[in-house]
Amino acid sequence: MYTTDQYEGMLAETVVISGHNGDPIRAYYARPLGPGPFPATVLIHHFPGWDEWYREATRKFAHHGYLTISPNLYERMGHATPEDMGAAARAAGGVPDDQAVGDIAASMRFLRSQAQSSGKVGVFGTCSGGRHAFLAACRAPGFDAVVECWGGRVVMPPEQLTDNWPVAPIDYTADLPCPILGLFGADDRSPTPEQVAIHEAALKEHGKEYEFHMYEGAGHGFFYYDRAAYRQEQAVDGWGKIWAFLGKHLA
């Protein structure tokens, strides 16, 4: 809990890490100052790109006591504004799942290698990043907790599968090694409440530890204060659930 007499400081900077297949990729890294040890989180950006909201979220996690890194999953497409890169990713049919999982796993290894690390690492993502967070936790062993915020296309009908996304993430549910927190909006269309129910049923079927919350009056992206989708009451409650969940599983 925050108190007004505590010391507070952080370091935040862009770094280059070795991603999937050893490719150098940029990432934004923030950590609390002090010896630690600190738990850690990988933050996976949404389809619109590696943008300012994710820089701010990275620092927010560091403020709450986590070594935090947010890798640029669009690194190999070139560099422009986040909006331009989001459009480029959409035109390319998204990032290949194998590549995304490789970059996320590399980010996990980077965090564990830090001298201040406690060894516990979670993964957080919103929108496509929520999908990637769940997918990476299932396919890259080593995560201790997952926070999936309105992860679209975890549940995918066969006609949505592509060369970049050859397997629906829900099909890997049996391999999920850790607890998962899911936050969703009842007015969302990707995922719909019906798709969230299918996602939850799969977790139940495989005996996974999970906590799902469906927010009435909220749609897709209700955490994004800079967009019309923002819902203050639901977002504040959601952040509270995130800190409680991560505090329980990464402490």
N, C-alpha and C positions, 0 to 999 in steps of 0.2 A: 504494500500500500504506500502511496506517495505521501510524504510528510515534508513540511516546509523547511526543515533543518537538514535534509539529506544532501550529500554531495551529488552533483549531476554533471556529466560531461560525456561527449561522444566524439568519435572520429568517423567521418563519412567521406568516401571518395570513390571514383571510378577505378576499377582494377581490371586486369586482363587475366583470365584463367584458361586452363586447358580444357576445352569442352569435348563434345562427342568426336571420336576419332582423332583426338589430340588437337583439334582446330582451336586456335586462339579466339576467344570471344570476350567481349566487354561485359562487365557486371558492375552493379552499384553495391558497395559494401559499407555497412555501418556497424559500429560496435560501441558499447559503453566503455568509457575509460575506467581503468582499474584492473587489478590482476585476475578477477574472476574467481573461480570458473563460472562461465555463463552458458546457459543452454543456447541453442541456435535455431534459426529458421531460414528456409529458402522460400522466397516470394516469387511466384510465377505470374508474369504480366498477362493482361487480357488481350483479346484479339485486336483491339484498337492500337496496341503497341506498347512499347517500353517508354512510358510517358511520365509526366511530372507527378501524377497521383502515385505511381509506384515508387518514385524517389521519396516522396513524403511518407508513404507507408513503410518504407525501409527504415527511415529515421524513427518513425513511430514505434516500430518493434524494438529498435535499439534503445529508445527511451524507456521502454518497459523491461529492459534487461536482457535482450537477446542479441547475440551475434547474428547479423542478418545480411543476406546477399540476394540480389535480384538480377539474374542473368538476362542478357538480351537474346531472346530466342530467334530474333530476326537478323542476327549479325551477318549471316552469309548472303543476305539479300542486298546488302549495301547500306548506305547511311543517308538519311534525310530527316525531315521532321517525323515525329512519331505517327502523325496522321498519314503521311505519305507511305511510311513503312507498313502501317496497318493495311492500307489499300493494296500495297504490293503483295502482302501476305494473303489477302483475300483473293487476289487475282491468281496467285499460285496454288490456291486450294489449301492453304494453311501449311504449317511446318510439318514435315514428316514425323510421325510419332516416335520412330526409333531415334531420330536426331534429338527431339525434345527430351526424351527420357535420358539420353546420354548427357545432354547439357545439364539437366537437373541433378543427375547422379554425380557429375563432376562438381557441381556447386555444393552438394552435401559433403563430398570428400574435402573440398577446400575448407569448409567450416570446421570439420573435425580436425584438420591439420593445424588449426590456430592454437597458439599457446594458451589462450584464455578459454578454450572450449571445455565444457563439461563432458562432451561426448554425446549428449542428447541432441537430436536434430529433428525438427518438424518441417512440414512443407505446407504452404498456404497459396491459394490461387483463387482468382475470380474469373467468371465467364470461361473462356477457353482455358485460362490458367487454372480454374477449378477442375476442369476435365484433366488437364495435364498433371495436376497435383495428385489426383486419385490414380491416374495411370502410372505415374512414376513410383508412387508408393507400392503399387502392386508388382511392378516390374524391376525396380531397382532396390534390392534388399538393403535395409539399414535405417529407414525412417522410423521414428518413434511416435509420430502423431501426424494426422492430416487435417487441415481445415479446407473444406471445399465450399466455396461461395458461389451459388447459382451456376454450377458447372454444366454448361450446355453440351449435349452430345456425349454424355456418359452412356446414355441409352441411345442406341442408333439402330434404326431399321436397316435391312440389307441394302436398300437402294441408296443410303447415305455413305456406305463404305467406299473408299477410294484407295488408290495406290499409296497416298500419304497417310490415310487412316484405315488400314486394312482390317482391324479388329475393333469391335465396340469395347470401350473400357470396362463396361459392366461384365463382360465375359471373363475378366481377370479377377473378379471379386474373391474367388477362393484363395487367391494368393496375397490378399491384403494382410500385412503382418502386424498392424497397429490400430489403435482406436481412431475413429474419424468423427469430426464435427461437420455437419452440413447445414448451411443457412440458405434459405430459399424464399422467393416472393410468390405469393399466391396468384398474382397477376402476370407472372412471367410466361413467355411462350417458348423459351429454350433455356432451361427445361420447363416443361409444363408440370403442374401438380401431379398429373397422371404418370409422367416419366419419373418424377421424384418417388412416387409410390412404388414403381417397379424397382428403382434403385434400392429403396429401403427393404423391399421384399427379398432381394438378392442378398443383402447384408444379413438379414434374419436367417435366411436359408443356410448360409454358411457359418452361422454362429459368430459373427463379427461384433465387436464392441463399437457401438455408434450412438450418436446423439444428433437427431435432425430437428430443425425448427423451421416451420413454415409461417411467414409473416403476412398477415392480411394487410391489404392496402399498399403493398409493395410489389414492384415488378422487377425487371432485370436491372442490375446495377444500382441498387438502392443505397449503397455506401458512397457513391461518387458525388461529393458535395458540389462539384462544378458542372453537373448535368441535371437536366430536368427530372431524371429518375430518382434523385435523392429524396430519401424519406428520413427525416431527422430522428424521430422517435424509434423507428425500427433499427436504424443504423447504430444509434447509441446502445440499444439493447444488444444488438449483434456483437459489437466490439466487446461489451462486457462478457458475453458468453465465450468469445475467443480467448480473452485473458484468463478466464477461469479454467477453460479446457486445457490450454497450454500450460498453465501453472500446475495443474494436476498431473499431466502426463510428461512434462519435460523438466520438472523441478529436480 
